[in-house]
């Protein structure tokens, strides 16, 4: 670990743009954070790209594994460490620095980020104070906290210590809601791809993933109407934003070859099929 003068991570347009080690580093960051925040374990759930990776089975169709350089954690609005410290002090003691609304730590020359998200009963965006830090407000986090799957994660943390935890990961329905909201707000290729991969490679199969998503309407997930609008606006045709971006994320920069065009079209059509299934069509 070191200061923050290193290569910063961001979202990239293609899977091949991500450093090969970055997802392993994100897992190491999660193990480091989780070991430090034992007082908060009941108030946290893993969401985001790393949740897609941990919740999914190995690819059944040759798709590349999800990649991420972030650890996204949903947190209850009332989380507090009481008299025993705060999240900021705990993570600073592990080498993370809080800057511009997120925690960051450098390892192996790459900056890995930890972000916290919460839900507020009367607000759909902005930020609120949780414990001692400003946290972004995001619809659907309460359902992610309520419906989790405990997934074992074992490996070395940033200090080289062996760690093994069962991490509460957002179940597929709430996770797809969060990913669809993220795509609606920023239209990142990686978010579109995560939706495709999570649905096709859910351990119970795509039908169970679709059923989990549809159940969020019955459970009155506050993010469901926006998620459904995202599907209707961006996922229903191969040249819509999400299928085109997901295919580009998998395939990389455009190549004028028949193989490239065929595989690009296949990935785009797979996401159209997923989008229409989620819509009940």
N, C-alpha and C positions, 0 to 999 in steps of 0.2 A: 504494500500500500504506500501511497505517496500523496503529494498535493494534487491539484486538479489540472496541472499543466500536462495534458496528454490528449490523445485522440478522443474527442467527444462523440458519443453515440447519438444517433438520431434515427428516424425512420427513413429507410431507403426504398427506391422504387422497385428493386429487383432482389429476389432471394439471394442471388450470387454476390450482391454487394455487401452482405453481412460477413464480418470476420468469422472464420470457422469456429473460434473458441467462445464467441460472445454469449451463446445460450448457456454454455457450461458456467461461464462467469456469472450470469444472472442467477443460476441455481445456487452457486456458491454465495452470492449476495443474499439470497433468501435464507439460506442456512445460517448465515452470520446474523442477519436481522432477527430471525425467529428465535435463535438462542438467547438474544438479548432482551426480547420483549415478552418474557413468560407471563408477566402480570396482565398483559393485554390479549393473550391468546383467545379468550372468549369473546373478544370484541373485533376480531380480524378475520378476513377471508381473502384468499388469493383470487384475483381477477386478471383480465388482460391476456396478453400473448403467452405468458408463462403458464397461466391457468389452462389455456388451450392445449399446450404441450403436455402438462401433467394429467389432464383429464382424458386425453385421447389415447387410443390404441396405436400400435404401429400401423403405418399406412397400408391400406388394402389395395391401393390402386397406383402405387408408384409415385405418389406425390411426395415432395421433399418435406422433411420434418419442420414444424414451426420454428421460427427463430425470433429472438428478442434480446434486447439489451436493457430491458426495464423489469422492475418488480412492481406490480400494481397491487395495492392492498386496499380493500374496502374496510372501513372502520365505522363502528357505531358512533353516533353523534355525541353520546355522553361518556365516551371512553376517558378514563383518567387513571393515572398511576398513584393518585393520592399523595401520601407523605414520602413515598419511596422514589421520587424522581419523575421524570417526564420522558416522552418518546424522544424529544430532541436531545436531552442529556444522555439517554441510553445509547442512541445511535452515534452521537459524537464520540462516545467512549469506544465505539467499534471502528472508528476511522471515517465515518460519514460526515459530510458537511452539508448544512442546509443553505441553499442558495436559489433564489428566484423561484421559491415555492416548492422545491423538491430536494431530496437528499441525494448526494452523489459521492461515489468513492472510486478511486482509481486502482485498478489491479491489472497486472500484465500489460500496462500501457494503454488500457481502455477504461473509459469512464462508464460505470454502471449506475443507473438511477433507480431510486425507490420513491414511488409516488403513493400518496394516500388519497382516497376518495370517500365521500360520505353522502348520505341523503338527508335532506331537510324537509320537514313536513309542509312548509309553505313556499319553498323556493326550488326552482329547477336548474339554476345555474349560479355562478358566482362562487364565493368561498365563505367559509365560516371557521371559527376557532374550535378546534377539537384538542383536548389536553392543552398543550402550549404552542400549537402550530396552526397556521392557516391551511385549511384543507378544501380542495375543490368539491363542489356540490355536483352530484351526478345522479340522475334518476335511475332506479333499479337496484341500487346498492343494498337497500333493506332486504329485498328478495334474495339477493346473492348471499347475504349474511344468514338468512333464514333457511336456505336450502343448499346444503353443502355435501360434498363427498370427501372423506378423509383419504388422502393419497400419500403413501410412504415416499419420502425423499431422503436419500442417503448420499453422503459425499463429504468433501472437505470444505470447510468455510475459508474465509480470507486469511485466517491465521494458521491454516494447515491442520486444524483439529478435525477429527472425524465426527460428523454429526448425523443423527438419524431422527427424523420427526415424521409424524403423520400430519400433513398440512391440510387444513380445511380449504377446499377448492370450490368455487362456485359451480353448482350443477349446470347442466347443459342449457336448460331453459333460461334462467337468469343470465348465464354467460352470453348466450346468443343475443339477448336483449341489449346487453351492454355493448357488444361488438357492433350491432346494427345501429345503435345510437352514435357510437364513435364514427362509423362510416358516414352516417348522415351529416355529421358536423364537419368532417375534414376530408372525406373521400380518399383515404390513404389505401394504396394497393395492398399493403400488408393486412389491414383490417378485413378487406374483402376476402383475401386468401384464408385468413384465420376462420372465417365463417364457413367457407367451403370445407376446410380440413376438419374442423370440429364436428361438423354435421356428418360427413362421410365416415369419420373414424371414431365416432362415439362408441364406447365399449358395447353398448346394447344394440348398436346398429343405427342407421339413419332414421328408420321409422320411429324408434324410441326418442331420438334427438328431436324430430319434428313434433312428436307428442309432448315432449317436455316444453318446447317453445309454445305450443298452442295452449298448454295448461296455464301459462303465465297470464293469459287474458282472464281466465276464471279466477286466478289468484289476485287479480287487480294490481298487477305490476304497473306502477305509474309510467314506466317507460314503454309499455306495450304499444300504445297508439302511435308513438313516434317510430318505433321499430317496424311496425307494419307499414307505415308510410314510407320508410326507407326501402323496404322490399318492393313496394308498388312502384316507386319512382326510379329505383336504381338497379333492380335485379331481374326484371321480367323478360328481357330480350338480350341476345348475345352481344349486341353493340351498345347496351346500356353501360353505365359507368362501372358498376361492380364487376360484372363478368369480364369486361375488357381489361380492367386493372388487375384482377386476380390472375388472368391468363398471362399478362405481361410480367407480373411478379414471378410467376413460375418460369417463364420462358426466357426472360431477359430481353435485351435490346432487340428490336425488330431485325429479322433476317429474311432475305428474299429467297427462301427455299420452301419446297413443298412440305418437307418434314416439319419445319417450323410452323407453317400455316395450319397444317393438319392438327398438330398438338395444341396450338393456341386455340383453335376452334373447339377442340374437345374439352379443354379446361373451361372455356367460357360457357359452353353448353351444359357442362356439369353444374356450374353455379346457377345457371338459369333453372335447371331441374330442381336444385335445392331451394332456390328462392320461391318457385311456384309451389313446391310441396309445403314450405313453411306458411305460405298464404292459403293453403287448403285447396289449391286449384288442381 
